[in-house]
Amino acid sequence: MQRFDVYGLGAALVDTELRVTDAELRAHGIEKGVMTLVDEPRQNQLLDVFGDHLTLARRASGGSGANTVIAVSCFGGRGYYSCRVADDDNGHFYLHDLATAGVAHNGATGLPAGTTGKCLVLITPDAERTMNTFLGISESLAPENLDPEALAAATYLYIEGYLATSPSGRAAAIRARELARQHGTRVALSLSDPGIVAHFGNELRAIAGGRVDLLFCNGDEACRWTDAHDVETAAERLRADAESFAITLGARGALVCDGRELHRIPATPATAVDTNGAGDMFAGAFLYGLTQGFDHVAAGRFANLAAAAVVAQYGPRLAPARHADLVARFFATAPG
């Protein structure tokens, strides 16, 4: 059985990115900066409304966990992704995109009828991303979609927090965490979105099942998760929930705990045009670093470098060649 650095579990969504204004978000009742679940008619309505807007990225395979595992693979690691797509054009496109990125997956045979999930990503001039997601068949991701052998052969299990919104997805995440514990696979969890923490906090805690090995979140998510008023207090409280963690702070860098000390990692300067995928890339680069022998500080520095590259372009992922360039740049500028 091939060994994997990261076994990811999450939604499979085909993304479309459009440029909009804050006024347009308000006019159409769209909450800025968060992920909102919508049905297919609502998503189609928004596509019609914004049909004449500038398309920044069309038909990209996405989903938070997928973006992270694809990053691991493109940097040179070994990734596996468990998801659920339908036997439709988007589903076949999605699995082909995973395979092209070098990610093994559970969708090789027997795809079910249905509609593959889609995400409409709206980018405002301040580079903030706002997501309206129709989960489609991804909502029915379940424990039977896991590959226990691949999971047992992985160094890390990575669970995206968006799975908290679906009862069957939540069950899959809990079962994956249980299998990981049985086989010595470390458990990493992303809190994913402030709205998920606010509305599905209990479900997220059920997925975590106690103290995880590695937690990813941004400052807002950390404060909501710990009921803290500032990031520093949140960081101290997170020690009870995670052996190690990384809190992304945008232009202020990141706070990384290695299990003992808390380290402030400076940001890599960037001119942000699109923050979609920044947290996913940070997690992917961080996990790549850890699985390649980096300590937490070096992994944090590399993750900031990679996230800065993503926000400086449109779309949640980098072109494959950019990953090798970033690895080379990191080692060229590493201290010592």
Residue pairs with C-beta under 8 A, 6 or more apart in sequence:
1 149
1 150
1 153
2 78
2 104
2 150
2 153
3 78
3 153
3 154
3 155
4 78
4 79
4 80
4 104
4 150
4 153
4 154
4 155
5 72
5 77
5 78
5 79
5 154
5 155
5 156
5 287
5 288
5 291
6 68
6 69
6 72
6 77
6 78
6 79
6 80
6 154
6 155
6 156
6 157
6 158
6 188
6 284
6 287
6 291
7 79
7 80
7 81
7 82
7 147
7 150
7 151
7 154
7 156
7 157
7 158
7 176
7 185
8 65
8 66
8 68
8 69
8 79
8 80
8 81
8 82
8 157
8 158
8 159
8 160
9 65
9 81
9 82
9 83
9 141
9 146
9 157
9 158
9 159
9 160
9 163
9 172
9 173
9 176
10 63
10 64
10 65
10 66
10 81
10 83
10 159
10 160
10 162
10 163
11 63
11 64
11 65
11 66
11 83
11 117
11 133
11 135
11 138
11 141
11 160
11 162
11 163
11 169
12 61
12 63
12 66
12 83
12 84
12 85
12 91
12 94
12 116
12 117
12 138
13 61
13 62
13 63
13 66
13 116
13 117
13 118
13 119
13 133
13 135
13 138
14 59
14 60
14 61
14 62
14 90
14 93
14 94
14 116
14 117
14 118
14 119
15 57
15 59
15 60
15 61
15 62
15 118
15 119
15 120
15 121
15 316
16 47
16 55
16 57
16 58
16 59
16 60
16 118
16 119
16 120
16 121
17 55
17 56
17 57
17 58
17 60
17 121
17 122
17 123
17 274
17 276
17 314
17 315
18 50
18 53
18 54
18 55
18 56
18 120
18 121
18 122
18 123
19 53
19 54
19 56
19 122
19 123
19 124
19 125
20 50
20 53
20 122
20 123
20 124
21 124
21 125
22 32
22 124
22 125
22 126
24 50
25 31
25 32
25 122
25 124
25 130
28 46
28 49
30 36
30 46
30 122
30 130
30 132
31 130
31 195
32 124
32 128
32 130
33 128
33 129
33 130
33 194
34 130
34 131
34 193
34 194
34 195
35 131
35 132
35 133
35 162
35 192
35 193
35 195
35 196
36 130
36 131
36 132
36 133
36 195
37 133
37 134
37 135
37 165
38 46
38 132
38 133
38 134
39 134
40 115
40 118
40 134
40 136
42 132
42 134
43 118
43 120
43 132
43 134
46 120
46 132
47 120
50 122
56 123
56 274
56 314
56 315
57 121
57 314
57 315
57 316
59 90
59 93
60 97
60 315
60 316
60 317
61 70
61 93
61 94
61 97
61 98
62 119
62 277
62 316
63 83
63 117
63 119
63 138
63 160
63 162
64 160
64 161
64 162
64 190
64 192
64 279
64 280
65 81
65 83
65 158
65 159
65 160
65 190
65 280
66 81
66 83
66 98
66 103
67 277
67 280
67 281
67 284
67 316
67 317
68 158
68 160
68 190
68 280
68 281
68 283
68 284
68 287
69 79
69 80
69 81
69 103
69 158
69 284
70 79
70 81
70 98
70 101
70 103
70 284
70 317
71 280
71 281
71 283
71 284
71 285
71 288
71 306
71 317
71 318
71 323
72 78
72 79
72 284
72 287
72 288
72 291
73 79
73 101
73 102
73 103
74 101
74 102
74 318
74 320
74 323
75 284
75 285
75 288
75 323
75 324
75 326
75 327
76 288
76 292
76 323
76 324
76 327
77 287
77 288
77 291
77 292
78 102
79 102
79 103
79 104
80 103
80 104
80 105
80 147
80 150
80 151
80 154
81 98
81 103
81 104
81 105
81 106
82 105
82 106
82 141
82 145
82 146
82 147
82 172
82 176
83 94
83 105
83 106
83 107
83 138
83 141
83 145
84 107
84 112
84 137
84 138
84 140
84 141
84 142
84 145
85 91
85 94
85 95
85 107
85 111
85 116
85 117
85 137
85 138
86 111
86 112
86 113
86 114
86 115
86 116
86 136
86 137
87 111
87 112
87 113
87 114
88 114
88 115
88 116
90 115
90 116
90 118
91 107
91 111
91 116
91 137
92 111
94 116
95 105
95 107
95 108
98 105
98 107
99 105
101 320
104 150
106 145
106 146
106 147
112 137
114 136
114 137
115 136
115 137
116 136
116 137
116 138
117 133
117 134
117 135
117 136
117 137
117 138
117 139
118 133
118 134
118 136
119 131
119 132
119 133
119 134
120 131
120 132
120 133
121 129
121 130
121 131
121 276
121 316
122 129
122 130
122 131
122 132
123 129
123 130
123 273
123 274
123 276
123 314
124 130
127 272
127 273
127 274
127 275
127 311
128 275
129 274
129 275
129 276
131 276
135 165
135 166
138 169
139 166
139 168
139 169
140 166
140 168
141 163
141 166
141 168
141 169
141 172
142 168
142 169
142 171
142 172
143 168
143 171
143 172
143 175
143 176
145 172
146 172
146 175
146 176
146 179
148 179
151 157
151 176
151 179
151 180
151 183
151 185
152 179
152 182
152 183
152 185
154 180
154 185
155 185
155 186
155 291
156 185
156 186
156 187
156 188
156 213
156 214
156 287
156 290
156 291
157 176
157 177
157 180
157 185
157 186
157 187
157 188
158 188
158 189
158 190
158 283
158 287
159 173
159 176
159 177
159 187
159 188
159 189
159 190
159 207
160 190
160 192
161 189
161 190
161 191
161 192
161 193
161 196
161 197
161 200
161 204
161 207
162 169
162 192
162 193
162 196
163 169
163 170
163 172
163 173
163 207
164 170
164 173
164 196
164 200
164 203
164 204
164 207
165 196
165 200
165 203
170 203
170 206
170 207
173 207
174 206
174 207
174 209
177 187
177 207
177 208
177 209
178 209
179 185
180 186
180 187
181 187
186 213
186 214
187 208
187 212
187 213
187 214
188 212
188 213
188 214
188 215
188 216
188 283
188 287
189 204
189 207
189 208
189 212
189 214
189 215
189 216
189 242
190 215
190 216
190 217
190 279
190 283
191 197
191 204
191 215
191 216
191 217
191 218
191 221
191 222
191 225
192 221
192 279
193 221
194 218
194 220
194 221
194 224
196 204
197 204
197 217
197 221
197 224
197 225
198 224
201 224
201 225
204 225
208 241
211 240
211 241
211 242
211 243
212 241
212 242
212 243
213 242
213 243
213 244
214 242
214 243
214 244
214 245
214 246
214 287
214 290
215 238
215 241
215 242
215 244
215 245
215 246
216 245
216 246
216 248
216 279
216 282
216 283
216 286
217 225
217 238
217 245
217 246
217 247
217 248
218 247
218 248
218 249
218 250
218 279
219 231
219 234
219 247
219 248
219 249
219 250
222 228
222 231
222 234
222 235
222 238
222 247
223 229
223 230
223 231
223 234
225 234
225 238
225 241
226 233
226 234
226 237
226 238
226 241
227 237
228 234
228 237
231 247
231 249
231 255
234 247
235 245
235 247
235 255
235 257
235 262
238 245
238 247
238 257
239 257
242 257
243 259
244 256
244 257
244 258
244 259
244 296
245 256
245 257
246 254
246 255
246 256
246 257
246 282
246 283
246 286
246 296
246 300
246 303
247 254
247 255
247 256
248 254
248 278
248 279
248 282
248 307
249 255
249 267
250 267
250 275
250 278
251 267
251 272
252 267
253 264
253 265
253 266
253 267
253 304
254 264
254 265
254 267
254 282
254 300
254 303
254 304
255 262
255 263
255 264
255 265
256 262
256 263
256 265
256 296
256 297
256 299
256 300
257 263
257 296
258 295
258 296
258 297
259 296
263 296
263 297
263 300
265 297
265 300
265 301
265 303
265 304
266 304
267 304
267 308
268 304
268 305
268 307
268 308
269 308
270 308
270 309
270 311
270 312
271 312
272 311
272 312
273 311
273 312
273 313
273 314
274 310
274 311
274 313
274 314
274 315
275 311
276 315
276 316
277 310
277 315
277 316
277 317
278 307
278 310
278 311
279 307
280 316
281 303
281 306
281 307
281 309
281 310
281 316
281 317
281 318
282 303
282 304
282 306
282 307
283 303
284 306
285 299
285 302
285 303
285 305
285 306
285 307
285 326
286 299
286 300
286 302
286 303
287 299
288 302
289 298
289 299
289 302
289 303
290 296
290 299
294 302
298 334
301 330
301 334
302 326
302 330
305 326
305 329
305 330
306 318
306 323
306 326
309 318
309 322
309 326
310 316
310 317
310 318
318 326
